[in-house]
Amino acid sequence: QVQLVESGGGLVQAGGSLRLSCAASGSIFSINVMDWYRQAPGKQRELVAGITSSGSTNYADSVKDRFTISRDNAKNTMYLQMNSLKPEDTAVYYCNAEGLTQLLRTFDSWGQGTQVTVSS
């Protein structure tokens, strides 16, 4: 089993910054893809950003010029640097990881989420 724990959420004023972290632990052989999702009240969950083991990234258009995703493969940790935050960024942010366990079985794990609230 692979566990993911998010941290770094909180309350910030519009225009401010936060950095989210996602730490993976367990019987991990490799993590191929890590993603950040978010879900606002009453809305569908949406993909915010993703990063592969080789460092390729993709972003939702709404965050492309403001957020930066990165990962430290040695630590099995992913980060989301969020700058120029807007009230519409308010949501619960979830970490997702896909890869192989040390038993060479595929996994697709989710964290519990961390709340990000941006005040106007």
Phi and psi in degrees as a GROMACS rama.xvg file:
@    title "Ramachandran Plot"
@    xaxis  label "Phi"
@    yaxis  label "Psi"
@TYPE xy
-115.74  129.048  VAL-2
-109.436  144.455  GLN-3
-124.11  135.652  LEU-4
-129.572  120.583  VAL-5
-91.1415  152.251  GLU-6
-153.881  165.259  SER-7
104.818  -5.15242  GLY-8
-71.656  169.621  GLY-9
164.575  -165.313  GLY-10
-103.286  130.593  LEU-11
-144.157  149.978  VAL-12
-77.4929  153.825  GLN-13
-53.8552  136.221  ALA-14
92.0737  -11.0001  GLY-15
-84.2009  -174.016  GLY-16
-133.047  151.958  SER-17
-142.724  153.312  LEU-18
-123.706  119.534  ARG-19
-93.3132  147.009  LEU-20
-125.183  148.643  SER-21
-134.467  114.418  CYS-22
-105.26  124.808  ALA-23
-100.177  139.776  ALA-24
-144.335  163.548  SER-25
121.383  -159.303  GLY-26
-84.98  76.8705  SER-27
-102.827  126.885  ILE-28
-95.5022  -45.3148  PHE-29
-157.873  149.811  SER-30
-115.815  113.448  ILE-31
-83.1466  -43.5293  ASN-32
-138.402  137.179  VAL-33
-127.335  140.182  MET-34
-135.34  152.779  ASP-35
-110.137  129.834  TRP-36
-117.178  162.512  TYR-37
-144.55  154.345  ARG-38
-142.154  119.396  GLN-39
-91.9801  156.261  ALA-40
-55.613  130.877  PRO-41
75.6771  6.38314  GLY-42
-122.861  162.951  LYS-43
-72.8384  150.28  GLN-44
-66.5686  138.463  ARG-45
-131.432  149.894  GLU-46
-76.8735  127.687  LEU-47
-95.6188  -49.3886  VAL-48
-162.605  154.941  ALA-49
-142.031  157.024  GLY-50
-147.297  137.644  ILE-51
-93.8201  173.093  THR-52
-63.87  -25.6923  SER-53
-87.0696  -5.57705  SER-54
100.203  1.76522  GLY-55
-68.7775  137.963  SER-56
-126.302  156.779  THR-57
-146.062  152.323  ASN-58
-136.681  149.023  TYR-59
-65.4113  145.286  ALA-60
-57.6205  -32.4645  ASP-61
-69.0833  -17.3816  SER-62
-122.718  -0.968694  VAL-63
-56.3256  -39.1232  LYS-64
-93.3824  2.45104  ASP-65
-122.603  -29.1511  ARG-66
-108.515  150.57  PHE-67
-134.028  123.929  THR-68
-99.4163  143.059  ILE-69
-151.269  167.897  SER-70
-148.829  150.342  ARG-71
-113.582  101.456  ASP-72
-63.6905  -34.1763  ASN-73
-65.0852  -30.734  ALA-74
-99.7025  -3.50021  LYS-75
51.9023  44.4902  ASN-76
-127.07  140.603  THR-77
-119.948  149.348  MET-78
-129.491  153.33  TYR-79
-133.338  106.042  LEU-80
-85.5077  119.371  GLN-81
-114.697  115.54  MET-82
-115.765  162.976  ASN-83
49.4268  49.077  SER-84
-65.3437  145.127  LEU-85
-119.797  155.95  LYS-86
-55.1721  -32.7403  PRO-87
-70.3132  -7.70256  GLU-88
-80.3119  -8.48948  ASP-89
-60.4054  123.807  THR-90
-177.406  170.524  ALA-91
-88.9807  126.087  VAL-92
-101.558  129.779  TYR-93
-117.346  141.646  TYR-94
-97.0161  139.478  CYS-95
-131.626  140.071  ASN-96
-138.439  140.872  ALA-97
-127.089  138.394  GLU-98
178.281  -150.789  GLY-99
-122.877  137.346  LEU-100
-77.9947  173.141  THR-101
-68.6934  -13.1784  GLN-102
-90.4067  8.76203  LEU-103
61.393  35.121  LEU-104
-103.924  143.257  ARG-105
-71.1518  147.688  THR-106
-134.564  155.138  PHE-107
-143.669  99.4868  ASP-108
-115.454  152.284  SER-109
-127.027  145.191  TRP-110
-85.7449  176.362  GLY-111
-81.6526  -17.9072  GLN-112
101.368  152.328  GLY-113
-134.19  135.304  THR-114
-80.9584  131.509  GLN-115
-119.252  122.57  VAL-116
-123.93  124.513  THR-117
-114.349  118.252  VAL-118
-92.078  149.31  SER-119
